[in-house]
Amino acid sequence: MSIIGGLSWVSYHYFMTQQSFEQNAAYNCVPENSPFVFEIKNLHELTTITGYRNKIHEALKAISSYNLFTDKLFKLDTALFTDQLVKTFFDEQPVLITAGITGKNKFDFLYLIGFSKQEYMDAGVSFIRNYFGTTDGWEERDYDNNRIFYSGKTQNQIFYATVNGTLIISPNNKLVESALQQSNRQSLIVTDPEFTEIMRTAGKNALANLYINHVQLPGFLSLFIDKNFSNTFGKLDSYSSWSEFDISIKDQELFLNGFSLSNNIQSYLHVFNGQKPVAINVVSVLPANTSTFLAMGISDVDAFRKGYRSFQGFNNLSSQYLDELSALKEKCKIDIEDEIYGLIDQEIVLAFTKINSNDPFKNSFLIMKTHSHSQALNTLTE
């Protein structure tokens, strides 16, 4: 989806000139090394739609990290909406959620809420102290000219702080410290030109917006993915700088629709510079047991080939690629790259049926539109 979005370059720039965005002050506290930022426009609406009877939710519960995340959200939502003032605040203000690595194979969430009124700030702090407090009470300590408050209990502790109209909450002390440090820096996520540009594409009426930091995400994903996938996911940082997805959820469907952006000429996204949008029709022949697929529209195959070679050179991938091509040419007595590129007629789809954790590409296959059926048949049978 994100690659197709990257191809829509003309539409993207038109869209950018027509949109503006309202900055949420909580973004000033998002640590620069955050792998993602999840902005929930209306927490109660999200938890209502993704209720325990939602089929998408039920399927994703098999993922332990997802289960941990949503379980906390549902419990928080239930408690929040017993207080009318707090309910009013959360109806009007988005909640930012990100995460950070907190130890070997460990991570935790960081919650950031920007306040528009002092009474909302007071209500939010009061709610945190009442909901998470214990008979041991609350303790506090100074940190970087601010105060961090934490529950007295040693298990299931919660830490919070307030700074510049933002409430910072996390089960991990280090993440609260990181957010406070970030709030005092001149280099903020909202001063990153690429982030602010991708932020303008975010749908204001979406249930939630997900921002992906491609540089930081691979390290975070390494906590969860099988080592056989690590090499593939490790290349995400060379794909783009930022991606944004508008999220919408139905009973049996989860939609993520958005754009990717990079001003770095060494990124994979720049392979598509100069390409025009292409209608992808070959997906109509995908079998019913397809679990996922990646579609690419290439209006200018020669430009794509040249761009891909440049990308390989920038990322030190040329030697291995050329060695493999040379080995194939020696074995098959044919220049396979020339032949394949010569067949492509704008549309390529890489599809997967059942994902094999030991060999991700074991159950994969390629579909492409060709200039000539007979030419493709002759090439492949030679």
C-alpha positions in Angstrom: 0.0 0.0 0.0 2.7 2.5 1.0 4.6 1.9 -2.3 1.5 2.6 -4.3 1.1 5.7 -2.2 4.6 6.7 -3.1 3.9 6.3 -6.7 1.1 8.8 -6.6 3.6 11.7 -6.6 1.5 14.2 -8.6 -1.6 13.6 -6.5 0.5 13.8 -3.3 1.9 17.2 -4.1 -1.6 18.5 -5.0 -2.9 17.1 -1.7 0.0 18.7 0.2 -0.9 22.2 -1.1 -4.5 21.9 -0.1 -4.1 20.7 3.5 -3.0 22.3 6.8 -2.6 20.7 10.2 -3.1 21.7 13.8 -0.1 20.8 15.9 -0.8 18.9 19.1 1.5 20.2 21.8 2.1 16.7 23.0 4.2 16.0 19.9 6.9 18.2 21.5 7.5 15.4 24.0 7.7 12.5 21.5 11.3 11.1 21.8 13.2 11.4 18.5 14.0 7.6 18.7 10.4 6.6 18.8 9.6 3.8 16.3 6.1 5.0 15.7 3.5 7.5 16.9 -0.1 6.4 17.2 -2.5 9.3 17.5 -6.0 8.3 18.7 -8.5 11.0 17.9 -11.2 9.6 20.2 -10.2 6.9 22.6 -13.8 5.8 23.5 -14.8 5.5 19.9 -11.8 3.4 19.2 -12.4 1.0 22.0 -16.1 0.8 21.2 -15.4 -0.1 17.5 -12.6 -2.6 18.4 -14.7 -4.2 21.2 -14.1 -7.8 22.2 -16.7 -9.0 19.6 -14.8 -7.4 16.7 -13.4 -10.2 14.5 -10.3 -8.3 13.6 -9.6 -7.7 17.2 -10.2 -11.3 18.1 -7.7 -12.5 15.4 -5.0 -10.0 16.4 -5.3 -11.1 20.1 -3.0 -14.0 19.2 -0.2 -11.5 19.0 1.0 -11.1 22.6 2.2 -7.5 22.1 -1.1 -6.5 20.6 -3.0 -8.1 23.4 -0.9 -6.3 26.0 -1.5 -3.0 24.2 -5.3 -3.3 23.8 -5.8 -4.8 27.2 -4.4 -1.6 28.8 -6.4 0.6 26.5 -9.7 -1.1 27.3 -9.1 -1.0 31.1 -8.1 2.7 30.9 -11.1 3.5 28.8 -13.5 1.9 31.2 -12.1 3.9 34.1 -11.9 7.2 32.2 -15.5 7.4 31.3 -16.7 7.1 34.9 -15.7 10.8 35.3 -17.7 13.2 33.2 -15.0 16.0 33.1 -12.3 13.5 32.1 -14.7 12.0 29.5 -15.3 15.5 28.0 -11.6 16.0 27.8 -10.9 12.8 26.0 -13.7 13.4 23.6 -11.9 16.6 22.6 -8.2 15.8 22.8 -6.2 13.1 21.0 -3.9 10.7 22.8 -0.5 10.0 21.5 1.0 6.6 22.1 4.6 5.5 21.3 6.9 2.9 22.7 10.6 2.4 23.6 13.0 -0.4 24.2 13.5 -0.6 28.0 15.9 -3.6 28.3 16.9 -6.9 26.6 13.8 -8.1 24.8 11.7 -5.6 26.7 9.6 -2.6 25.7 6.9 -0.4 27.2 4.5 2.2 26.1 4.6 6.0 26.5 1.3 8.0 26.6 1.3 11.7 25.9 -1.8 14.0 26.2 -1.8 17.7 25.3 -4.2 19.8 27.3 -6.1 22.8 26.0 -7.5 23.9 29.3 -6.0 24.0 32.9 -9.2 22.3 34.3 -8.6 19.4 31.9 -5.0 19.1 33.1 -6.1 19.1 36.7 -8.8 16.5 36.0 -6.3 14.3 34.1 -3.8 14.4 36.9 -6.5 13.7 39.5 -7.7 10.8 37.5 -4.2 9.3 37.3 -3.6 9.7 41.0 -6.9 8.1 41.9 -6.9 5.3 39.4 -3.3 4.2 39.7 -2.8 5.2 43.4 -2.5 2.7 46.2 -2.5 2.7 50.0 1.3 3.3 49.7 0.5 6.7 48.2 2.6 8.7 45.7 6.2 9.7 45.8 8.0 12.3 43.7 11.5 13.3 42.7 13.2 16.1 40.8 14.4 15.5 37.2 15.7 18.0 34.7 13.9 20.9 36.4 10.7 18.9 36.5 9.0 16.5 38.9 8.3 12.9 38.2 5.5 11.3 40.3 5.3 7.6 40.8 3.1 5.2 42.7 4.7 3.7 45.9 4.1 0.1 44.9 7.0 -1.7 43.3 4.9 -3.9 41.0 2.8 -2.4 38.2 4.2 1.1 39.0 3.1 4.1 37.0 5.1 7.2 36.4 3.8 10.6 35.3 4.9 14.1 34.8 3.5 17.3 33.4 5.4 19.8 31.2 4.3 22.7 29.0 0.6 21.6 29.0 1.3 17.9 28.3 0.7 15.0 30.6 3.3 12.2 30.3 2.4 8.7 31.5 4.3 5.4 31.4 4.9 2.2 33.3 8.6 2.9 32.8 10.5 5.7 34.4 13.1 6.0 31.7 10.5 6.7 29.0 9.1 9.5 31.1 12.6 10.9 31.5 13.1 10.6 27.8 9.9 12.6 27.1 10.9 15.3 29.5 14.4 15.6 28.0 12.8 15.9 24.5 10.5 18.7 25.6 13.6 20.9 26.3 15.4 20.2 23.1 15.3 22.5 20.0 15.3 19.4 17.7 11.7 18.2 18.0 9.7 15.8 15.9 7.5 18.6 14.7 10.6 20.5 13.4 11.6 17.6 11.2 10.6 18.8 7.7 9.8 15.3 6.5 7.6 14.5 9.5 5.7 17.8 9.2 5.2 17.2 5.5 3.9 13.7 6.0 1.7 14.9 8.9 -0.2 17.2 6.5 -1.4 14.2 4.7 -3.1 12.7 7.8 -6.9 12.4 7.5 -8.5 14.6 10.2 -11.6 12.4 10.2 -9.8 9.1 10.6 -10.3 7.1 13.7 -6.6 7.2 14.3 -3.4 8.0 12.6 -0.2 5.9 12.6 3.1 7.5 11.9 6.0 5.1 11.1 9.6 6.1 11.7 11.5 3.9 9.2 14.9 4.6 10.7 13.9 3.5 14.2 11.3 0.8 13.5 13.7 -2.1 12.5 15.3 -2.1 15.9 12.0 -2.1 17.7 10.6 -4.9 15.5 13.6 -7.0 16.3 12.0 -7.7 19.7 9.1 -9.6 18.0 10.1 -11.0 14.6 11.7 -14.3 13.9 15.3 -14.1 13.0 14.5 -15.4 9.5 12.7 -12.1 8.9 15.2 -9.8 10.6 17.2 -9.2 7.4 14.0 -8.2 5.5 12.7 -5.9 8.2 16.2 -4.5 8.7 16.0 -2.9 5.3 13.0 -0.7 6.2 15.2 2.2 7.1 16.4 2.4 3.5 12.8 2.4 2.1 11.7 5.8 3.3 11.9 8.3 6.2 8.3 8.4 7.4 5.0 6.9 6.5 1.5 7.9 7.7 -1.6 5.7 7.7 -5.2 6.7 8.3 -6.8 3.8 10.2 -10.4 2.7 9.8 -11.9 -0.4 11.3 -15.0 -2.5 10.4 -16.2 -5.8 11.8 -14.0 -7.9 9.5 -11.8 -5.3 7.9 -8.8 -3.2 8.9 -7.9 -0.4 6.5 -4.5 1.5 6.6 -4.4 4.1 3.9 -1.7 6.7 3.5 1.6 8.0 2.1 5.3 7.5 2.5 7.8 10.3 2.1 11.6 10.7 1.9 13.7 13.5 0.7 16.8 11.3 0.8 17.9 10.3 -2.7 19.4 7.1 -1.3 16.0 5.8 -0.2 14.1 3.1 -2.1 11.2 5.5 -2.5 13.3 7.5 -4.9 13.4 4.6 -7.3 9.9 5.7 -8.3 10.8 9.3 -9.1 9.2 10.3 -12.4 6.8 7.4 -12.4 3.1 8.1 -13.1 0.2 6.4 -11.3 -0.8 3.0 -12.7 -4.0 1.1 -12.3 -3.2 -2.3 -10.8 -5.6 -4.8 -12.5 -3.6 -8.1 -12.2 -4.7 -8.4 -8.5 -8.0 -9.7 -9.9 -6.4 -13.0 -10.6 -5.0 -13.5 -7.1 -6.2 -16.8 -5.5 -8.6 -16.8 -2.6 -6.0 -18.1 -0.2 -3.7 -15.1 -0.7 -2.8 -13.7 2.7 -0.9 -10.6 1.6 0.5 -9.0 -1.5 2.7 -6.2 -2.6 1.7 -4.4 -5.9 3.9 -2.0 -7.9 2.9 0.1 -10.8 5.8 1.0 -13.1 4.9 3.4 -15.9 8.6 3.8 -17.1 10.4 0.5 -16.8 13.8 1.8 -18.0 13.7 4.7 -15.5 12.8 2.2 -12.7 15.7 -0.1 -13.7 18.1 2.8 -13.6 16.7 4.1 -10.3 17.0 0.7 -8.8 20.6 0.3 -9.8 21.3 3.7 -8.2 19.6 2.6 -5.0 21.7 -0.5 -4.9 24.8 1.5 -5.3 23.9 3.9 -2.5 23.2 1.1 -0.1 26.1 -1.2 -1.0 23.9 -3.9 -2.6 25.3 -3.8 -6.1 28.1 -6.4 -5.7 25.9 -9.2 -4.4 23.2 -8.4 -7.0 25.7 -8.4 -9.9 27.4 -11.6 -8.7 24.0 -13.4 -8.6 23.1 -12.1 -12.1 26.5 -13.2 -13.4 26.1 -16.7 -11.9 22.6 -17.0 -13.4 23.9 -15.9 -16.8 26.7 -18.4 -16.7 24.3 -21.2 -15.7 21.4 -20.4 -17.9 23.2 -18.8 -20.8 20.8 -15.9 -20.8 20.8 -12.4 -19.4 17.8 -12.9 -17.0 17.6 -9.2 -16.0 17.3 -8.0 -19.6 14.7 -10.7 -20.3 12.5 -10.0 -17.3 12.6 -6.2 -17.7 11.7 -6.6 -21.3 8.5 -8.5 -20.4 7.1 -6.1 -17.8 4.1 -4.0 -18.9 3.7 -1.7 -15.9 2.2 -4.1 -13.3 4.0 -6.4 -10.9 2.5 -8.2 -7.9 4.4 -10.3 -5.3 1.9 -12.4 -3.4 2.0 -14.7 -0.4 -0.3 -17.5 0.7 0.6 -19.0 4.1 3.6 -17.2 5.6 6.4 -19.7 6.5 8.4 -18.4 9.5 11.5 -20.5 8.4 11.4 -19.3 4.8 9.3 -16.2 4.2 9.3 -16.6 0.4 8.5 -20.3 0.4 4.8 -19.8 -0.4 5.2 -16.7 -2.5 4.7 -16.2 -6.2 5.1 -13.3 -8.8 2.4 -12.0 -11.1 3.1 -9.4 -13.8 1.4 -8.0 -16.8 3.4 -8.6 -20.0 3.6 -7.0 -23.3 3.0 -10.3 -25.1 1.8 -13.7 -23.8 3.7 -15.5 -26.5 6.9 -13.5 -25.8 6.7 -14.3 -22.1 6.0 -18.0 -22.8 9.0 -18.2 -25.2 11.3 -16.5 -22.7 10.4 -18.7 -19.8 10.6 -21.9 -21.8 14.0 -21.2 -23.3 
